[in-house]
Amino acid sequence: MPSRNEKGELFFKILYWGPTKSGKTQTVEKLYEILEATKDKGIPVSVLTKISVPGGDMTIFFDRGVIRVGSGVFFQIYTVAGHRRFKPLRKVIYYGADGVVFVMNSLRRYWNLTVESLRELKDMVSKHNQILVEQIPLIIQVNSFESGDRISLEEIVQLLKDEGLYHYTGSQSKWNPSIHEVYDFEKEKLLEPFADIASRILSYWYYGRGRVPPA
């Protein structure tokens, strides 16, 4: 659920969730870079806060930033630490999320971690008495920045179906999680998942206070 400040401005929370080595921090760093340079789709209004291990190659708690979209609407951007041992911290960071970008590595050798992370997310949402996709919008960002055997889009869609996250048919299918492929953190491509999840969050909120809108 979004919050309001004394000026009546709305603050929504976008969570970039995914397993370790999926590229969540790099995604948010590059997203910030392009928004600061172009002001397209949003304007960063805070510094990007990162809490990572020495060397900066692994998030140990979260990354956080704030992006203004339009007049009086702000999106707080969070990532979660993907390593298994940080599961208790992910529960804290998830609280208050209005939408999720699930970030995954395209390589097959990370597939088991991807499946495990998606199932944890689904369980986390359920424990907050919410329903993923129906009440909390979800999209998928597939990062390709290493060479190797890649998971196909068909396999990703099948996983979503197997986990009950590809709910609707016919006209309602527009709310199924969309899949965005991003190669080498290409800046222009990184705007698409952000714009997609922001649009969905606003649609869900303005229609029914956190319930999937009609087609």
C-alpha positions as CSV (number, residue, x, y, z in Angstrom):
1,M,0.0,0.0,0.0
2,P,1.4,3.4,-0.9
3,S,2.0,6.1,1.7
4,R,1.3,9.9,1.6
5,N,3.3,12.7,3.0
6,E,1.9,16.0,4.4
7,K,1.8,17.4,0.9
8,G,-0.4,14.6,-0.3
9,E,2.3,13.1,-2.5
10,L,2.1,9.4,-3.1
11,F,5.0,7.0,-2.5
12,F,4.9,3.5,-4.0
13,K,7.5,0.7,-3.4
14,I,9.0,-1.3,-6.2
15,L,11.0,-4.3,-5.2
16,Y,13.7,-5.8,-7.5
17,W,13.8,-9.4,-6.3
18,G,15.8,-12.4,-7.5
19,P,18.6,-14.8,-6.6
20,T,22.3,-14.0,-6.2
21,K,24.2,-13.4,-9.4
22,S,21.0,-12.2,-11.3
23,G,22.2,-8.6,-11.6
24,K,19.8,-6.7,-9.4
25,T,22.2,-4.0,-8.2
26,Q,23.7,-3.5,-11.7
27,T,20.2,-3.1,-13.0
28,V,19.3,-0.3,-10.5
29,E,22.7,1.4,-11.0
30,K,22.2,1.6,-14.7
31,L,18.6,2.6,-14.4
32,Y,19.7,5.5,-12.2
33,E,22.3,6.5,-14.7
34,I,19.9,6.7,-17.6
35,L,17.2,8.5,-15.7
36,E,19.7,11.1,-14.3
37,A,21.0,11.7,-17.9
38,T,17.7,11.7,-19.8
39,K,14.9,12.4,-17.2
40,D,12.9,10.0,-19.4
41,K,10.2,8.0,-17.5
42,G,11.2,9.5,-14.2
43,I,13.7,11.6,-12.3
44,P,15.9,10.3,-9.4
45,V,15.3,12.5,-6.3
46,S,17.7,10.8,-3.9
47,V,21.1,9.2,-4.0
48,L,21.3,5.5,-4.6
49,T,22.1,3.9,-1.3
50,K,23.9,0.6,-1.4
51,I,25.0,-1.6,1.4
52,S,27.3,-4.3,0.1
53,V,30.3,-6.4,1.0
54,P,33.8,-4.8,0.6
55,G,34.4,-4.6,-3.1
56,G,30.8,-4.0,-3.8
57,D,30.1,-7.2,-5.7
58,M,27.4,-8.6,-3.3
59,T,24.5,-6.8,-1.6
60,I,24.3,-7.7,2.0
61,F,21.1,-5.9,2.9
62,F,19.5,-3.7,0.2
63,D,19.9,-1.0,-2.4
64,R,17.5,1.9,-2.2
65,G,16.6,4.9,-4.4
66,V,13.6,7.2,-5.0
67,I,12.3,8.2,-8.5
68,R,9.7,10.8,-9.1
69,V,7.2,10.1,-11.9
70,G,4.9,13.0,-12.9
71,S,3.5,15.3,-10.3
72,G,3.3,14.1,-6.8
73,V,4.0,10.4,-7.5
74,F,7.2,8.8,-6.3
75,F,8.6,5.2,-6.6
76,Q,10.9,3.9,-3.9
77,I,13.2,1.4,-5.5
78,Y,14.6,-1.5,-3.4
79,T,16.6,-4.5,-4.2
80,V,17.0,-7.5,-1.9
81,A,20.2,-9.5,-1.1
82,G,19.8,-12.7,-3.1
83,H,22.0,-15.2,-1.2
84,R,20.1,-17.8,0.8
85,R,21.5,-16.7,4.2
86,F,19.8,-13.3,3.8
87,K,16.3,-14.8,3.7
88,P,15.2,-13.2,7.1
89,L,16.3,-9.8,5.8
90,R,14.3,-10.2,2.6
91,K,11.1,-10.6,4.7
92,V,11.8,-7.2,6.2
93,I,12.6,-5.5,2.8
94,Y,9.5,-7.0,1.2
95,Y,7.1,-5.4,3.6
96,G,5.0,-2.7,1.9
97,A,5.9,-3.6,-1.6
98,D,3.4,-2.5,-4.3
99,G,5.0,-4.4,-7.2
100,V,7.9,-6.7,-8.0
101,V,10.4,-6.9,-10.8
102,F,11.7,-10.5,-10.6
103,V,15.3,-10.4,-11.9
104,M,16.9,-13.6,-13.2
105,N,20.1,-14.6,-14.9
106,S,19.4,-16.1,-18.3
107,L,22.0,-18.9,-17.9
108,R,20.7,-22.4,-17.3
109,R,23.3,-23.1,-14.5
110,Y,21.4,-20.5,-12.4
111,W,18.0,-22.0,-13.1
112,N,17.6,-23.9,-9.9
113,L,18.3,-20.7,-7.9
114,T,15.8,-18.8,-10.0
115,V,13.1,-21.4,-9.3
116,E,13.9,-21.4,-5.6
117,S,13.8,-17.6,-5.5
118,L,10.5,-17.3,-7.3
119,R,8.9,-19.8,-5.0
120,E,10.2,-17.9,-2.0
121,L,8.7,-14.7,-3.4
122,K,5.3,-16.4,-3.9
123,D,5.4,-17.7,-0.3
124,M,6.5,-14.3,1.0
125,V,3.6,-12.6,-0.6
126,S,1.2,-15.2,0.7
127,K,2.4,-14.8,4.2
128,H,1.5,-11.1,3.9
129,N,-2.0,-12.1,3.1
130,Q,-1.6,-11.0,-0.5
131,I,-1.8,-12.8,-3.9
132,L,1.0,-12.4,-6.4
133,V,-0.1,-11.1,-9.8
134,E,-3.7,-10.7,-8.6
135,Q,-2.9,-8.1,-6.0
136,I,0.8,-7.5,-6.3
137,P,1.8,-6.9,-10.0
138,L,4.8,-9.0,-11.2
139,I,7.0,-8.7,-14.2
140,I,10.2,-10.7,-15.2
141,Q,13.5,-9.2,-16.2
142,V,15.9,-11.7,-17.8
143,N,19.5,-10.4,-17.6
144,S,22.0,-11.7,-20.2
145,F,25.5,-10.6,-19.4
146,E,27.5,-13.9,-19.5
147,S,28.1,-16.5,-22.2
148,G,26.6,-20.0,-21.8
149,D,23.5,-22.2,-22.3
150,R,20.5,-20.0,-21.9
151,I,17.0,-20.7,-20.6
152,S,14.3,-20.2,-23.2
153,L,11.3,-17.9,-22.8
154,E,9.0,-20.9,-23.2
155,E,10.6,-22.4,-20.1
156,I,10.1,-19.2,-18.1
157,V,6.5,-19.0,-19.1
158,Q,6.0,-22.7,-18.2
159,L,7.5,-22.1,-14.7
160,L,5.1,-19.2,-14.2
161,K,2.2,-21.5,-15.2
162,D,3.4,-24.3,-12.9
163,E,3.6,-21.8,-10.0
164,G,0.1,-20.5,-10.6
165,L,1.4,-17.1,-11.7
166,Y,0.0,-17.1,-15.2
167,H,-3.6,-16.9,-14.1
168,Y,-5.8,-15.3,-16.7
169,T,-7.0,-16.3,-20.2
170,G,-8.7,-14.2,-22.9
171,S,-9.0,-10.5,-22.2
172,Q,-7.5,-10.9,-18.7
173,S,-4.3,-12.3,-20.0
174,K,-2.9,-8.8,-20.3
175,W,-2.1,-8.9,-16.6
176,N,0.1,-12.0,-16.8
177,P,3.7,-11.2,-16.0
178,S,5.5,-9.8,-19.0
179,I,9.1,-10.9,-19.7
180,H,11.7,-8.3,-20.6
181,E,15.1,-9.5,-22.0
182,V,18.0,-7.2,-21.2
183,Y,21.4,-7.8,-22.7
184,D,24.6,-6.4,-21.0
185,F,22.5,-4.0,-19.0
186,E,21.7,-2.0,-22.1
187,K,20.4,1.3,-20.7
188,E,17.5,1.8,-23.0
189,K,16.2,-1.7,-22.3
190,L,16.4,-1.2,-18.5
191,L,13.7,1.5,-18.8
192,E,11.2,-1.0,-20.1
193,P,10.8,-3.1,-16.9
194,F,10.7,0.0,-14.7
195,A,8.0,1.7,-16.9
196,D,6.0,-1.5,-17.1
197,I,5.9,-2.2,-13.3
198,A,5.3,1.5,-12.5
199,S,2.3,1.6,-14.9
200,R,0.9,-1.7,-13.5
201,I,1.2,-0.5,-9.9
202,L,-0.7,2.7,-10.7
203,S,-3.4,0.8,-12.7
204,Y,-3.9,-1.6,-9.8
205,W,-4.0,1.2,-7.2
206,Y,-6.3,3.6,-9.0
207,Y,-8.8,0.9,-10.0
208,G,-9.2,-1.0,-6.9
209,R,-6.8,-0.2,-4.1
210,G,-4.5,-3.1,-4.8
211,R,-6.6,-5.4,-6.9
212,V,-6.1,-6.4,-10.5
213,P,-8.1,-4.1,-12.8
214,P,-10.3,-5.3,-15.5
215,A,-9.0,-5.8,-19.0
